[in-house]
Amino acid sequence: MAEVTQTILHGDPQGRQGNCLQAAVASLLDLPLDDVPHFVEADDWTACLVDWAAEQGWLARYARPDAPVALGIACGPSPRGVHHAVVMRDGVVVWDPHRSRDGLVKIGMIVEFSRIGAA
């Protein structure tokens, strides 16, 4: 897994939304940041994420916050008070793309990733 740090933070002076989700997905899939879309800039970012993941050979689907997820992105409030995304492996946060590495206050949602066609 790559450890990609987000490059756009909440409160960006140009008004862009933070790219923690983009950096978390790049980390999870071991890709350069520029090879992953800035999903939250899409009109329907969830559909953009699911469709893009499928093009890369991955099934991305929502899981309960308490689900035993082998590989995924956990989302929820950060200690900074903003919605945030981090990388999970085997139910444990393994990478926070924010430079603070503070993680989440609690997990509100998980997007589980699994290889399409994997048994």
C-alpha positions as CSV (number, residue, x, y, z in Angstrom):
1,M,0.0,0.0,0.0
2,A,1.2,3.5,-0.9
3,E,1.0,6.2,1.8
4,V,-0.4,9.1,-0.2
5,T,-1.0,12.4,1.6
6,Q,-3.8,14.6,0.6
7,T,-2.8,17.8,-1.2
8,I,-6.1,19.8,-0.8
9,L,-7.3,20.5,2.7
10,H,-10.6,21.6,4.1
11,G,-10.8,25.4,3.8
12,D,-8.7,25.5,0.6
13,P,-8.2,29.2,-0.4
14,Q,-9.4,28.3,-3.9
15,G,-12.6,26.9,-2.6
16,R,-12.0,23.3,-3.6
17,Q,-13.1,20.5,-1.3
18,G,-10.4,18.5,0.4
19,N,-9.1,15.5,-1.4
20,C,-8.8,13.0,1.5
21,L,-11.0,10.5,-0.4
22,Q,-8.9,10.7,-3.5
23,A,-5.7,10.2,-1.4
24,A,-7.2,7.4,0.6
25,V,-8.2,5.5,-2.6
26,A,-4.8,6.1,-4.2
27,S,-3.2,4.7,-1.0
28,L,-5.5,1.7,-0.8
29,L,-4.9,0.8,-4.5
30,D,-1.2,1.7,-4.5
31,L,-1.7,4.4,-7.2
32,P,-0.2,7.9,-7.7
33,L,-2.7,10.6,-6.6
34,D,-3.0,12.0,-10.1
35,D,-4.2,8.6,-11.4
36,V,-7.3,8.8,-9.1
37,P,-10.2,11.2,-9.7
38,H,-11.0,13.9,-7.1
39,F,-14.4,12.1,-6.6
40,V,-16.1,14.7,-4.4
41,E,-15.9,17.2,-7.3
42,A,-18.3,15.1,-9.3
43,D,-22.1,15.8,-9.2
44,D,-22.6,12.2,-7.9
45,W,-19.3,11.4,-6.2
46,T,-20.6,8.0,-5.0
47,A,-21.5,6.8,-8.5
48,C,-18.2,8.3,-9.7
49,L,-16.3,6.2,-7.1
50,V,-18.1,3.0,-7.8
51,D,-17.9,3.3,-11.6
52,W,-14.2,4.3,-11.5
53,A,-13.3,1.4,-9.1
54,A,-15.1,-1.0,-11.4
55,E,-13.0,0.2,-14.4
56,Q,-9.9,-0.6,-12.3
57,G,-11.2,-4.1,-11.6
58,W,-12.5,-3.4,-8.1
59,L,-16.0,-3.7,-6.5
60,A,-16.7,-0.8,-4.2
61,R,-19.7,-1.2,-2.0
62,Y,-21.0,0.3,1.2
63,A,-20.7,-1.6,4.4
64,R,-22.0,-1.0,8.0
65,P,-19.6,0.9,10.3
66,D,-19.2,-2.2,12.4
67,A,-18.7,-4.7,9.4
68,P,-15.5,-6.8,9.4
69,V,-14.0,-5.3,6.2
70,A,-10.8,-6.7,4.9
71,L,-10.0,-3.7,2.7
72,G,-11.8,-0.3,2.5
73,I,-12.2,3.4,3.1
74,A,-13.7,4.5,6.4
75,C,-15.5,7.9,6.5
76,G,-16.6,9.9,9.5
77,P,-15.9,13.0,11.5
78,S,-12.2,13.9,12.1
79,P,-10.9,15.5,15.2
80,R,-10.8,18.7,13.2
81,G,-14.7,18.6,12.9
82,V,-14.9,17.9,9.2
83,H,-15.9,14.8,7.2
84,H,-12.9,12.7,6.5
85,A,-11.8,9.5,4.8
86,V,-9.0,7.0,5.9
87,V,-7.8,3.6,4.8
88,M,-8.8,0.5,6.7
89,R,-7.4,-3.0,6.5
90,D,-8.9,-5.9,8.5
91,G,-11.1,-3.5,10.5
92,V,-8.2,-1.3,11.6
93,V,-7.4,2.2,10.3
94,V,-3.9,1.8,8.7
95,W,-3.5,5.2,7.0
96,D,-4.8,8.7,7.4
97,P,-4.0,10.8,4.3
98,H,-4.3,14.1,6.3
99,R,-0.9,15.4,7.4
100,S,-1.9,15.3,11.1
101,R,-2.5,11.5,10.8
102,D,-5.2,12.0,13.5
103,G,-7.7,9.5,12.0
104,L,-11.4,9.6,12.8
105,V,-13.4,10.4,15.9
106,K,-15.8,7.6,14.8
107,I,-16.6,5.6,11.7
108,G,-19.8,6.6,10.1
109,M,-19.6,4.6,6.8
110,I,-17.2,2.2,5.1
111,V,-16.7,1.6,1.4
112,E,-15.4,-1.9,1.1
113,F,-13.1,-2.7,-1.8
114,S,-12.7,-6.2,-3.3
115,R,-11.3,-7.5,-6.5
116,I,-14.0,-8.2,-9.2
117,G,-14.1,-11.9,-9.7
118,A,-12.1,-12.7,-6.6
119,A,-13.4,-15.8,-4.7
